[in-house]
Every structure is written in structure tokens, then in C-alpha cells.
């Protein structure tokens, strides 16, 4: 399928060997960022993916675009300008110590993106779907305005719109409130993905605890069904409501599952017990990307779509870096086990 994704590419610096950021004198560098993660996942699954972002016209911007093209992304609509790529610094969790992330995005090329810079009608022409993210609404007011410009155009042109709520508390600094902005973005979506906290923020309904410590944990079907019936009234366009579930008994062990509501029925999935977790970054991005892929190719089987997306997300936990370098055959192999 032909899919457009939009967002900021970040340069990730990670301290090696679980060292603290205050300890290390060496950093491992790779590209990432939620929307780029989703784009790469979709490409790895065999889709034609057009990635739209803004990059500085310098060696770092060119190196970033080259890496995206190597991973199969169509970068013809990259908007060139600005001074630098946004970055973040990642300290991996260890034993009792939680992971740490420090963002440096203010003043990046994407931070200064303005409405009118991207020819959205040209971008969307001939494409099937558009994947947007709440993060682009958090970076800056102008980036948020460009995001709404994009979703309105995609809506007018009849694309399927998938929205990752993607709430990042430490990004909302320009005066807008996430609880006000994100539901407005979600009103445009046919498919919405979020975790328990994100659904709580955007719906006002209390989250349902997920405390799985084994694959036998019972998912509260009636409670989730009632919750999503109420949420569905607030987002009349949406047809697929997806909730990613994760419990972390330790930094190295995560239990992943999920539910999906289609306005008539709630679907549940198995629980994956992942130990050890190689890298927790990009797991949610892989989830929505795989769901969108499955929906566009197998839209008549909701259970299969949910199972496929969860398996892809679980596999991401085993891969170092932000990108889910997993193929469709590998996901299907895991599903067959």
C-alpha cells in the first residue's frame, strides 16, 4: 500500500553498556523519532512509504536523508531548511534504575516548520493512507499548525488517517494543553492508537490497570468494552480504537498485549513475555505501523490485524535502536509459534 508519514527525525545518542549519561565519554549514534520509526516499520513490511519531514541543508541533514532512503523511504517531499536536526540522549535502564531521556529539539529544523511549507496535495496524490502523531503537535505551535493543515488535506482527499496519540509530557512547552489539542487531532482519524495513559488523558476516563506477570493474566474484557463504547461517542469518525498494554516487572522484562474495539466488538490478544528486552524504544511505533499495514491489506479480519500488530511490536523489543527492522515473514513466523 502507499502510505504517507510525517514527523521529525531525531539523532539519538545512547550511552553504551548501560552507563549513565554522566559517566560516559562515548556515545552511540543512530536515527530515530516516533514518526520515522513508524515509517521504517511500514517500509520493512513491504509498503511504499513517503516520509515528510524538515531537514537542514547541511551534511547532517544529507546523511539523515541518505539513511532514510537506504531503508526504502521516499524522501522526495523532504522540506529543506533550518539549522540543525533535533536530538535526544538516551540512558538505558538497569536493574532498579529507570531509563532516562533528554530531548534537545527547540530550534531544530522541524521545530521551525511553518504551514504552507509542504505541498500537501502533491504529497497525498495517489496515496492510500496518512499516519499522523501527537508529537508533531507538541514540538511547537507552528509544527502543530502544519500538522492540522496536513490532516485536513488528507481528509479532503479521502485518505485513511491513522493517529498515534503519542503524548510526551516533557515536550508541551509552548502554551497549548495536550488535553485540548490531541482530541482535536483524533477527530480526523479512522484508526487511533494509544497506551492506557494516553487514552486516559484524551478521554478523561480512568485507565484500567494492566498488571500481568505471566501470559495467563486475564484481560478485563467487559471493562475495556465499556470504556471504548464511551470513547467511541467522542470520536465519531474513528472505526478502530487500539490500546497497547505493557507491564514492566523489571527493566529487562516486559509483558506486552493489546485490545482493539471496532464499535461492535472488543478483540483481545495474547500476552508476550519478553525477557530480556534489548531496546524498549519504538515499540509503540511498531505497533501502530503493523496495525495500519495489516488493516490496509487484511481489513476484513480484525483479530488477525491485532495479532499481527502485537507480534511486530514484541519483535521490536528484541532489536537495538529505534527502528523495527522486522519483515512480514518474521512476524508471521512468530504468529505461527
C-alpha positions in Angstrom: 0.0 0.0 0.0 1.0 3.7 -0.4 1.3 5.4 2.9 2.4 8.9 3.9 4.0 9.6 7.3 5.0 12.9 8.8 7.2 14.0 11.7 10.6 14.9 13.0 13.7 12.7 12.6 15.9 12.7 15.6 19.5 11.9 16.1 19.7 9.6 19.1 22.8 9.5 21.3 23.0 6.5 23.6 25.4 5.8 26.4 27.0 2.3 25.9 27.0 -0.7 28.3 24.2 0.8 30.5 26.5 3.6 31.6 24.8 6.8 32.9 24.9 9.9 30.8 27.0 11.5 33.4 29.6 8.7 33.2 30.2 8.0 29.6 32.7 9.8 27.4 31.5 7.9 24.3 28.0 7.9 22.7 26.5 5.5 20.1 24.6 7.5 17.5 21.6 6.4 15.3 18.5 8.0 13.8 15.1 7.6 15.3 12.0 9.5 16.4 8.5 8.1 16.7 7.2 9.0 13.2 10.4 7.9 11.4 10.2 4.7 13.4 6.7 4.1 12.1 7.8 4.9 8.5 10.6 2.4 8.6 8.4 -0.3 10.1 5.9 0.2 7.2 8.7 0.1 4.7 10.2 -3.1 6.1 6.7 -4.7 5.9 6.7 -4.1 2.2 4.7 -0.9 1.7 5.5 2.2 -0.4 6.2 4.9 2.2 6.5 8.6 1.6 8.2 10.3 4.6 7.7 14.0 5.0 9.9 16.0 7.4 12.1 19.1 7.5 15.9 18.7 7.5 18.8 21.3 7.4 20.6 21.6 4.1 24.0 20.5 5.5 26.0 17.4 5.9 23.9 16.1 8.8 20.7 16.6 7.0 22.0 14.9 3.9 23.3 12.0 6.0 19.9 11.6 7.6 18.1 11.6 4.3 20.5 9.1 2.9 19.8 6.7 5.8 16.1 7.1 5.3 16.4 6.3 1.6 18.6 3.3 2.4 15.7 2.0 4.4 13.3 2.3 1.5 11.6 5.6 2.2 10.5 8.0 -0.4 12.0 11.4 0.6 11.2 13.5 -2.4 9.0 15.8 -0.2 11.5 16.5 2.5 11.4 20.2 3.2 14.9 21.6 3.3 15.8 24.4 5.7 16.7 25.3 9.3 19.9 24.9 11.1 20.1 21.5 12.8 18.5 18.1 13.4 16.7 17.6 16.7 18.4 15.2 19.1 17.8 13.2 22.2 20.1 11.4 24.6 19.2 8.0 26.0 20.3 6.3 29.1 19.2 2.6 29.2 17.6 1.2 32.3 19.5 -1.1 34.6 18.1 -3.2 37.5 16.3 -0.7 39.8 17.2 2.3 37.7 14.7 3.6 35.2 15.7 4.8 31.7 16.4 8.5 31.1 15.8 10.6 28.0 16.9 14.2 27.5 15.5 16.0 24.5 17.1 18.8 22.5 14.5 19.8 19.9 13.9 23.5 20.4 15.2 25.5 17.4 15.6 22.4 15.2 14.6 22.4 11.5 11.3 20.7 12.3 10.6 23.0 15.3 10.5 26.0 12.9 8.4 24.3 10.3 5.5 26.6 9.2 2.2 25.9 7.5 2.5 26.3 3.7 6.0 24.9 3.5 4.8 21.5 2.4 2.7 21.0 -0.8 0.3 18.5 0.9 -1.9 18.0 -2.2 1.1 16.9 -4.1 2.3 14.7 -1.2 -1.1 12.9 -0.9 -1.8 12.5 -4.6 -2.1 8.7 -5.4 -1.6 7.6 -1.8 -3.8 5.4 0.3 -3.2 6.5 3.9 -1.7 9.1 6.2 -0.2 8.4 9.6 0.0 11.4 12.0 1.3 11.8 15.5 0.6 13.8 18.6 4.3 14.5 18.9 4.3 16.9 16.0 1.6 18.9 17.8 3.8 19.1 20.9 7.0 20.3 19.3 5.9 23.9 18.6 2.8 25.9 17.6 3.9 26.2 14.0 4.5 22.5 13.8 1.1 21.8 15.3 -0.5 24.2 12.7 1.3 22.3 9.9 0.0 19.0 11.3 -3.6 20.2 11.2 -3.0 21.5 7.7 -1.9 18.0 6.7 -4.8 16.1 8.3 -7.4 18.5 6.9 -5.9 18.0 3.4 -5.7 14.2 3.8 -9.3 14.2 4.9 -10.4 16.2 1.9 -8.6 13.9 -0.4 -10.1 10.7 1.0 -7.1 9.1 2.6 -7.4 6.7 5.5 -6.0 8.5 8.5 -4.2 6.7 11.4 -3.3 8.7 14.5 -0.8 7.8 17.2 -1.8 9.8 20.3 1.9 9.9 21.3 1.7 12.1 24.4 5.1 13.3 25.6 4.7 15.4 28.7 8.1 17.0 28.5 7.5 18.4 25.0 4.5 20.6 25.7 6.2 23.9 26.5 4.7 26.5 24.0 1.5 27.2 25.9 -1.0 24.8 24.4 -2.5 22.0 26.5 -2.2 18.4 25.2 -5.6 17.5 26.6 -7.1 20.2 24.3 -5.0 19.7 21.2 -4.8 15.9 20.9 -8.5 15.2 20.9 -8.9 17.7 18.1 -6.3 15.8 16.1 -8.0 12.5 16.9 -11.3 13.7 15.5 -9.8 13.4 12.0 -8.7 9.7 12.4 -10.1 6.5 11.2 -7.7 4.5 13.4 -6.4 5.7 16.7 -3.6 4.0 18.8 -2.5 4.9 22.3 -1.4 3.4 25.6 -3.5 3.5 28.8 -2.2 6.9 29.9 -2.8 8.4 26.5 -6.4 7.2 26.4 -7.0 8.5 29.9 -5.6 11.9 29.0 -7.7 12.3 25.9 -10.9 10.8 27.1 -11.0 11.8 30.7 -11.8 8.2 31.6 -9.7 6.4 34.3 -7.3 3.8 32.9 -7.8 0.1 33.6 -4.8 -1.4 35.3 -2.7 -4.0 33.4 -0.6 -5.9 36.0 0.3 -9.0 34.0 3.2 -11.0 35.4 2.5 -14.1 33.2 0.8 -14.8 29.8 -2.2 -16.2 31.8 -3.2 -12.8 33.1 -7.0 -12.2 32.4 -7.7 -9.1 30.4 -10.8 -7.3 31.6 -13.0 -7.6 28.5 -16.1 -6.0 29.9 -14.3 -3.0 31.4 -12.4 -2.3 28.2 -15.6 -2.7 26.1 -17.5 -0.2 28.3 -14.6 2.2 28.2 -14.3 2.2 24.4 -18.1 2.4 23.9 -17.9 5.7 25.8 -14.8 6.8 23.9 -16.4 6.0 20.6 -19.1 8.5 21.2 -16.5 11.3 21.5 -14.7 10.3 18.2 -17.5 9.5 15.7 -15.2 9.2 12.7 -12.9 6.5 14.2 -13.6 2.9 13.4 -10.7 1.2 15.1 -9.6 2.0 18.6 -6.4 0.3 19.7 -4.9 0.2 23.2 -1.3 -1.1 23.6 -0.8 -2.8 27.0 2.6 -3.1 28.7 3.6 -4.1 32.2 7.3 -3.9 33.3 8.0 -6.2 36.2 11.7 -5.2 35.7 13.8 -3.2 33.4 14.7 -6.3 31.4 11.3 -8.0 31.4 8.2 -6.5 29.7 4.8 -8.1 29.2 3.0 -6.8 26.1 -0.5 -7.2 24.9 -3.4 -5.1 23.5 -7.0 -4.7 22.8 -8.9 -3.3 19.8 -12.5 -2.1 19.6 -14.4 -1.8 16.3 -17.6 -0.1 17.5 -19.3 -3.5 17.8 -16.8 -5.9 19.5 -13.7 -5.9 21.6 -10.8 -8.0 20.4 -8.0 -9.3 22.7 -4.6 -10.7 22.0 -2.1 -13.0 23.7 0.4 -11.7 26.2 4.1 -11.8 25.1 6.5 -12.2 28.0 9.7 -10.6 26.7 12.9 -11.3 28.7 15.4 -9.8 28.1 14.2 -6.6 26.4 17.0 -5.5 24.1 15.7 -1.9 23.5 12.3 -0.5 24.6 12.3 2.4 22.2 9.9 2.3 19.2 7.7 -0.5 20.5 4.5 1.6 20.3 5.5 3.0 16.9 6.0 -0.6 15.6 2.5 -1.5 17.0 0.6 1.2 15.0 2.6 0.7 11.9 2.0 -3.0 11.8 -1.7 -2.5 12.5 -2.0 0.0 9.7 -0.2 -2.4 7.4 -2.5 -5.3 8.4 -5.6 -3.2 8.1 -4.9 -2.0 4.6 -4.0 -5.5 3.5 -6.4 -7.6 5.6 -9.1 -5.2 6.6 -11.8 -7.9 6.8 -10.2 -9.7 9.8 -9.9 -7.6 12.9 -8.5 -10.4 15.1 -5.7 -11.1 12.6 -4.9 -7.3 12.4 -4.5 -7.1 16.1 -2.5 -10.3 16.4 -0.1 -9.1 13.6 0.5 -5.7 15.1 1.2 -7.1 18.6 3.7 -9.6 17.2 5.5 -6.9 15.3 5.7 -4.8 18.4 7.0 -7.7 20.5 9.8 -8.3 18.0 10.8 -4.7 18.2 11.7 -5.2 21.8 14.4 -7.6 20.7 16.1 -5.1 18.3 18.6 -2.5 19.2 17.9 1.1 18.1 14.7 2.9 17.4 13.8 1.2 14.1 11.9 -2.1 13.9 13.9 -3.9 11.2 11.4 -6.8 11.1 9.9 -8.3 7.9 6.4 -9.6 7.4 7.7 -13.1 7.1 9.3 -12.8 10.5 6.1 -11.5 12.1 4.1 -14.4 10.5 6.7 -16.9 11.8 6.3 -15.6 15.3 2.5 -15.8 15.0 2.7 -19.4 13.9 4.6 -20.5 17.1 
